[in-house]
Amino acid sequence: MQISTPDVTPLISNTTVVLGLLMLILGLVFYTSSLSNKYVKGFYNIIPPLLLCYFLPGLLNSFHIIDGENSPLTSVGSRYLLPACLILFIVNLDLKEMWALRKRAGLMFITGTIGIILGGPIAVYLTSMVAPDVVGGAGPDEVWRGLGALAGSWIGGSANQVALKEILQPSPNLFSSIIAVDVFVAYIWMAFLLYGASKADAFNKFFKADASDVEHLKAKMDEKVKLNSRIPETKDLMLMLAIAFGGTGLATLIAEPLAAFMKQNYPHLETFSLTSDFFWIVLISTIIGICLSFSPAKKLEYAGASKVGTVLLYVLITTIGMQMNILAILGNPGLFIVGILWISFHALLLLIVGKIFKVPFFYFGVGSMANVGGVASASVTAAAFHPSLISVGVILSVFSYAIGTYAGWLTAILMKLASPL
């Protein structure tokens, strides 16, 4: 069911004023979420800040205070901020460190990724057998398009989700429903993992796992953070913006003629989004970030490159949120069942592999959230075991950012094949 809204003139149409409102929302959310008041903390334990950054702008749009869907800020967010924050996240990619973690953390991370890639089409197929309308649709309302954007969030994070939203082009109503599924299912799963962190010894006993390497890792990571972290200088911030937006410009310069060439000579590749210039912008931006991770630019992370990327990401999130019609969440409640089936397959696969290879619960939790939650959630989950282990969550999450758009796109194609005709 699609919920339509009447054509109403918005109360505020000035783009500068709208941007000011969005920034005030971000400031309000981040200020209040940092307060120590027990009632405020209790509120944010139930309603995560990320959700508010999506839905408060969505309320402004739903009640016609602003016209988010037709605002130029939406294209600014997707074309400028998204590639820039992807580069800043990926520049910290440490393939050597990833290789060192391959036996356990890498195993669980890859298992989690496979669980998302296979779990999506399996959930769509099972649902189509019982309620095909839930995973059907036509044109921009084809449910696999929205679920493909969700796959980007669950293999990477919000930046990958937005990238796939731009590539797959689900309708704003469908995407609004997908955001609700994302937050509801992912945060319930995260709550379970945080609870599991407090019972890690019991879980390790169940897995028959030796966690001595986790203890060694705690000491190693703690020392690395202490030695390298520093307060950023103006020069550092300028360099971060230079590589972020310079890389975005280079990616766009290459992507536009490449997409035009594909569209003219291989129009049938439109099915795989290969005629979309945005697809190539995201792909080339990711490659630029990976290449920079082998250069001295990598050291910018010690001055907070990923934090600057996070700032850009949250501004981007508000520009996505302002396109939402909040009432659309009621349009297809069956999608919550799809999400639960999907995450359940992911969890089951992790459980089986963890049991077979006797993997400590720390790697189970961080390997999962590096996929499903991205940098922020993986860091929180890692910190629940020990603050010095946050770097492990970041490393895995950065790798997840690097592959998230491609793996999510593959998941979307598989879900399209599994969808009812």
Steps between C-alpha positions, in 0.01 A plus 500: 500500500635842409396801702478818298507856620315797356685770307544761773721808499765460772518750785875550442644491148825697542789251463726689743233492770438129438873425534503699824212291634679177411819610676300606807345153508845340490624730775196429716529122457873485571480741795213324672638151431817596688315612815535293817138548610358154566169574325676630188737202501202268539332666201808454281536140614163443333517752214855512355636838379536366145125438481423858606737636237290323239153555644502858634566638149243248380241654733573845355434360152196292599325802655595726205726731698763437230496335156783253546440293189552797265774677696842546331657389829416137420722493191774693682496231769518204263739646242742687725482373858454128437814437288698731730410313819563164334855610416562620857373174647696276264829691522549326836480154344788285631524187285803375696310522828198339335722210387633457855142469626394261224489180703225603740379858458531473123323164497202633695489822299493313169244256641284796600531652153402171334209474744368837381560429129318163515253589775337779300391294198405207726277728710344647185439155352344359819277806537394483135374146556260618772435869426631598154351850526740582785807458276339594167435846361566670168741765376655707783275313746657161423587383850835349399622853422437614856638177646810549283557833675455318832766249390740792461432599860547143625826454308673828570284775643287804428733631228471174305124501559467846350727402209277203416189713545633732229599208276182288542257797526230367737209738551515735803204318657668161465829634631321645804370154584846350449656748746249388763583133436873578512486675836250263664670174402864612515471662842320202651785282373755745635327497841539122508871526416555762772327271747721217375810712569406499870468121484805440279647232726180296480488531122868407473428192706217410261734546201783322688715796397841608626488880536869551587568667163228754579681593820827538307320715244366728774854589608628542143218725382508710817867575444451586131224751574705669775806536276332643188191704593547877483301824502428609140654822368340729241737348242367151578138607455583674171676190371204283597261724307747515209520123454126457568367756254795480262439126477129565450579738215736251335247219536230715338734609219563135409152364575285725281660420162539135601128471581412677173721254309328204668155642433575560132683176424364252756148617591402150617737547797247743649353196680820484705517880554816521287356787295452710815763768548436487874593131508836585348550800730459274804717226349783736405480687834541171682801408284653843571453442874665157479795642303544782754510241780844400364624861509602742779138624492425197718655685797218755487289246686709565811380862481136392453432443129217257576348754742490761224349232275238434766407870510450500122304175528255639756438812291435263209261295716287808574475578127374145446262523794344819365365302202300265720128471546478362854151357437650271236638282782146366537487411132660155521541367857577154358849629421585465869453124465736500201758686708467260793537195273801663336688581822408157643678324212802726556502412873451127438791484256726682748392264777578189294843625387584629848416166655694297240816713523470576876511876449482736804176695528689828455573412136141383457359832619745735328503297178122530485468869589785600265256386232160588639579820687808656344772692682287650776318182604805276463699742715231502769483120493881466520511752787250289691773232518785747563567861382841408357330259259314779320770501230405145400143611442622799300735293282231247415243775444729692267548184295122459507463855364743410221298199383153602620372666185612213275381222732172685559451541126558124452248430776249730328537313169451166679188636675369621166535144367328361812209748480160390365451569129 
